[in-house]
């Protein structure tokens, strides 16, 4: 029987990408023949980094991972998965609060598009981290350097200083 390569997508807004996201990506890279990090836009969130900026940052962070690519998309996630011939959607689970939402999403995606979902639990140290919290903390002057990769942290600081110098002139160094 011929082995059919298993293509998975890991969708998210990644605005910004966190160390928790990278943990899931690195572990997912070991599970699939090809992992596509699918950078989308959540219409319910305001964008901090442009989609192109997010793709570029993630490409730099995963350059050492074989079989992993980064692409942006502007359609339904299941439609993008279909276009890429992905059989699996990779999702990270941080804690019990994620279970109900992720379960509902997985069941809907399987019913609507026939795509299976594989869940990877994030490592314990990232169980509380999400991009929204990182953005809020950073905008209020909090130190998020331990939650996101250093290169992303530097770009985040630059972005805050450009966009809102009058709101938060004392962004931590």
C-alpha positions as CSV (number, residue, x, y, z in Angstrom):
1,X,0.0,0.0,0.0
2,X,1.4,3.4,-1.0
3,X,2.0,6.0,1.6
4,X,0.0,9.1,1.0
5,X,1.7,12.2,2.5
6,X,-0.3,13.6,5.4
7,X,-0.7,17.4,5.0
8,X,-1.8,19.4,8.0
9,X,-2.6,23.0,8.5
10,X,-2.2,24.9,11.7
11,X,-4.5,27.9,11.4
12,X,-4.5,31.1,13.5
13,X,-4.1,34.8,13.4
14,X,-0.7,34.6,15.2
15,X,-1.0,38.3,16.1
16,X,1.6,38.0,17.5
17,X,3.0,34.5,17.4
18,X,3.7,33.2,20.9
19,X,6.1,30.7,22.4
20,X,3.1,28.5,22.9
21,X,2.3,28.6,19.1
22,X,5.9,27.7,18.4
23,X,5.7,24.8,20.8
24,X,2.7,23.4,19.0
25,X,4.4,24.0,15.6
26,X,7.6,22.2,16.5
27,X,5.7,19.2,17.9
28,X,3.4,19.2,14.9
29,X,6.3,19.2,12.5
30,X,7.3,15.8,13.9
31,X,3.8,14.4,13.3
32,X,3.0,15.2,9.7
33,X,4.7,15.0,6.3
34,X,3.9,18.6,5.6
35,X,2.7,21.2,8.0
36,X,1.3,24.5,6.7
37,X,1.1,27.3,9.2
38,X,-2.0,29.1,7.9
39,X,-2.0,32.8,8.8
40,X,-5.5,34.2,8.7
41,X,-7.4,37.1,10.1
42,X,-9.9,37.0,12.9
43,X,-12.7,39.5,11.9
44,X,-13.5,39.9,15.6
45,X,-10.0,41.2,16.5
46,X,-8.2,44.3,15.5
47,X,-4.9,43.6,13.6
48,X,-1.7,44.5,15.4
49,X,0.7,43.2,12.7
50,X,-0.2,43.0,9.0
51,X,-0.7,39.5,7.6
52,X,2.5,40.0,5.6
53,X,4.5,40.9,8.7
54,X,3.1,37.9,10.6
55,X,4.0,35.5,7.7
56,X,7.6,37.0,7.5
57,X,8.1,36.7,11.3
58,X,6.9,33.1,11.4
59,X,9.0,32.1,8.3
60,X,12.1,33.3,10.1
61,X,11.2,31.4,13.2
62,X,10.5,28.1,11.5
63,X,13.3,28.3,8.8
64,X,15.0,25.3,10.5
65,X,11.9,23.1,10.4
66,X,11.8,20.6,7.4
67,X,8.4,20.2,5.8
68,X,7.0,23.3,7.3
69,X,5.7,26.2,5.3
70,X,3.9,29.5,6.1
71,X,1.1,30.9,4.0
72,X,-1.6,33.5,4.5
73,X,-5.2,33.0,3.5
74,X,-8.4,35.1,3.2
75,X,-11.2,32.5,3.0
76,X,-12.8,30.0,5.3
77,X,-10.2,27.9,7.0
78,X,-11.8,24.7,5.7
79,X,-11.7,26.1,2.2
80,X,-8.0,26.9,2.5
81,X,-7.4,23.3,3.8
82,X,-9.3,21.9,0.8
83,X,-7.2,24.1,-1.6
84,X,-4.0,22.7,0.0
85,X,-5.3,19.1,0.0
86,X,-4.8,19.0,3.8
87,X,-6.4,16.0,5.5
88,X,-5.8,17.3,9.1
89,X,-6.1,20.5,11.1
90,X,-3.7,20.9,13.9
91,X,-4.9,22.7,17.0
92,X,-3.2,23.6,20.2
93,X,-5.0,23.2,23.5
94,X,-3.8,25.3,26.4
95,X,-6.2,24.3,29.2
96,X,-9.6,23.0,30.0
97,X,-11.2,26.3,28.9
98,X,-10.2,25.6,25.3
99,X,-11.8,22.1,25.2
100,X,-15.5,23.0,24.6
101,X,-14.7,25.6,21.9
102,X,-12.1,23.4,20.2
103,X,-14.4,20.3,20.3
104,X,-17.2,22.3,18.8
105,X,-14.9,23.6,16.0
106,X,-13.5,20.1,15.3
107,X,-17.0,18.6,15.0
108,X,-18.2,21.4,12.7
109,X,-15.1,21.1,10.5
110,X,-15.4,17.3,10.2
111,X,-19.2,17.6,9.4
112,X,-18.8,20.5,6.9
113,X,-15.5,19.7,5.3
114,X,-14.6,16.1,6.2
115,X,-11.3,17.3,7.8
116,X,-10.0,15.7,11.0
117,X,-8.6,17.7,13.8
118,X,-5.5,16.6,15.8
119,X,-5.1,18.3,19.2
120,X,-1.7,18.9,20.8
121,X,-1.5,20.1,24.4
122,X,0.8,23.0,24.8
123,X,3.7,22.6,27.3
124,X,2.7,23.5,30.8
125,X,4.7,26.8,30.8
126,X,2.5,28.1,27.9
127,X,-0.9,27.0,29.2
128,X,-2.0,30.5,30.0
129,X,-0.5,32.4,27.0
130,X,-2.6,33.8,24.1
131,X,-2.0,36.5,21.6
132,X,-4.8,38.8,22.8
133,X,-3.3,38.8,26.3
134,X,0.1,39.5,24.9
135,X,-1.2,42.5,22.9
136,X,-3.1,43.9,25.9
137,X,-0.2,43.5,28.3
138,X,2.3,45.1,25.8
139,X,0.0,48.0,25.0
140,X,-0.3,48.7,28.7
141,X,3.5,48.6,29.2
142,X,3.8,45.1,30.6
143,X,6.8,43.0,29.9
144,X,5.9,40.2,27.5
145,X,9.4,39.3,26.5
146,X,9.1,35.8,28.2
147,X,5.9,35.0,26.2
148,X,7.0,35.6,22.6
149,X,10.2,35.0,20.7
150,X,12.9,37.8,21.0
151,X,12.6,38.8,17.3
152,X,8.8,39.2,17.6
153,X,9.3,41.1,20.9
154,X,11.6,43.7,19.2
155,X,9.1,44.2,16.4
156,X,6.2,44.5,18.9
157,X,8.0,47.2,20.8
158,X,8.8,49.1,17.5
159,X,5.1,48.8,16.5
160,X,3.9,50.1,19.8
161,X,6.3,53.0,19.8
162,X,5.2,53.9,16.2
163,X,1.5,53.5,16.7
164,X,0.9,54.9,20.2
165,X,3.9,56.8,21.6
166,X,1.6,59.2,23.4
167,X,-0.4,56.3,25.1
168,X,2.6,54.4,26.3
169,X,5.9,56.2,26.1
170,X,7.6,53.9,28.6
171,X,7.5,50.6,26.7
172,X,10.0,48.4,28.6
173,X,13.4,47.9,27.0
